[in-house]
Amino acid sequence: MVDLFGQYKKISHEIDAAINKVIESSAFIKGPEVIAFQRNLAEYLDTNHAITCGNGTDALQIALMALELEPGDEVVTSPFTFIATVEAIALLGLKPVFADVCPRCFNIEAAEIEKVITGKTRVILPVHLYGQCANMDGIMEIAGKNKLKVIEDAAQALGSAYSFTGGLTKKAGTIGHIGCTSFFPSKNLGCYGDGGAMLTNDPALAEKMQAITHHGSKVKYYHDMIGVNSRLDTMQAAILDVKLRYLDKYNDARARAAEFYDRSLSGIEGLILPKRNRHSTHIFHTYTIKTGIAHRDPLREYLKEKGIPTMVYYPVPMHLQKGYSYLGHSKGDFPVSEELCHSVLSLPMHTELTEDQLEYICNSLAGYFKTI
Ligand SMILES: *Cc1c(COP(=O)(O)O)cnc(C)c1O
């Protein structure tokens, strides 16, 4: 699915030098590389503040903590996402409220959000799934009208850009009040361990989130609020600072692989290829196709026999997860998400895919559909 070693080999001199420099300085926690990476990330994204933390899940939790919500306040999000999105909400005693997704682009639908807003709704938390942005025109308008905050889960979309109807273009994670991202190794900007960040243009929120990551303190041993311990290691920051310079190139390589898939698979009946949202660029965190429900698992098995790994992101929607049954949802509540869980399939997607590999994958896929 990914080739992290192949990617490392091409820039090993730079990475090794960056790691060695951190070891020599031995500033393993809060070293200067952390500050440098935060500054460079904020500059790349054209936002005022980037605050790093331990991982993307923490980033979501810290962002929610910074908004001073009350237990029971409602956060509207997607039922078709990675669990972290919903977990952060639930952990803080807030109520995850779901709004179904668009059947073609897989992101939360603005019209569905509007239907579930109540007097207790405080936040909309869209997820930019698979690498392209949700409908931020609609989401920002609903948030403005209802005085809601917007936290973007940009863990899968770092580097993609959204163009508003008026023409303004902003990078994923810098559109709402706070954006959250992850540097998990397989993310588009991945480190060699865990890492995450919050993004904001609001200096007060930035200061608060910075304090929360550090036990709620601005001055050592004085704790103005309840915080957590969540930081990006200096070594990871040094690695990320090198890789950030390659992010656009990496995203271009993914886009080229996606175009290859598009070209080679477009003729196959029974296969639905990823739709591009015309307002967003797509950085192809995943290349996710759709099949008829009857064919997804057999196709997966067929490809596995040919040595081709695939993944199902995600097999169970959030509202039907056992750990969240207390929310009282049942099958049929979010039919689009439920159907996607049975019909999506993600093909290998990374920066090191060769044309030979892509051709083999595509020919194998075509082979399956010839057998049925
Ligand atoms: C990866 C991911 C996260 C969490 O990131 P971690 O760094 O693994 O904690 C959150 N949301 C989405 C959509 C993700 O893909």
Ligand as a Chemical Component Dictionary entry (heavy atoms), coordinates in Angstrom:
data_LIG
# 
_chem_comp.id                   LIG 
_chem_comp.type                 NON-POLYMER 
_chem_comp.pdbx_formal_charge   0 
_chem_comp.three_letter_code    LIG 
# 
loop_
_chem_comp_atom.comp_id 
_chem_comp_atom.atom_id 
_chem_comp_atom.alt_atom_id 
_chem_comp_atom.type_symbol 
_chem_comp_atom.charge 
_chem_comp_atom.model_Cartn_x 
_chem_comp_atom.model_Cartn_y 
_chem_comp_atom.model_Cartn_z 
_chem_comp_atom.pdbx_ordinal 
LIG C1 C1 C 0 -4.949 9.513  10.628 1  
LIG C2 C2 C 0 -6.199 10.205 10.956 2  
LIG C3 C3 C 0 -6.435 10.770 12.227 3  
LIG C4 C4 C 0 -5.561 10.540 13.432 4  
LIG O1 O1 O 0 -4.240 10.679 13.297 5  
LIG P1 P1 P 0 -3.207 9.943  14.283 6  
LIG O2 O2 O 0 -1.969 10.731 14.079 7  
LIG O3 O3 O 0 -3.105 8.531  13.839 8  
LIG O4 O4 O 0 -3.723 10.069 15.677 9  
LIG C5 C5 C 0 -7.581 11.504 12.408 10 
LIG N1 N1 N 0 -8.492 11.654 11.426 11 
LIG C6 C6 C 0 -8.323 11.108 10.212 12 
LIG C7 C7 C 0 -9.361 11.327 9.176  13 
LIG C8 C8 C 0 -7.183 10.347 9.942  14 
LIG O5 O5 O 0 -7.041 9.795  8.728  15 
# 
loop_
_chem_comp_bond.comp_id 
_chem_comp_bond.atom_id_1 
_chem_comp_bond.atom_id_2 
_chem_comp_bond.value_order 
_chem_comp_bond.pdbx_ordinal 
LIG C1 C2 SING 1  
LIG C2 C3 SING 2  
LIG C2 C8 DOUB 3  
LIG C3 C4 SING 4  
LIG C3 C5 DOUB 5  
LIG C4 O1 SING 6  
LIG O1 P1 SING 7  
LIG P1 O2 DOUB 8  
LIG P1 O3 SING 9  
LIG P1 O4 SING 10 
LIG C5 N1 SING 11 
LIG N1 C6 DOUB 12 
LIG C6 C7 SING 13 
LIG C6 C8 SING 14 
LIG C8 O5 SING 15 
# 
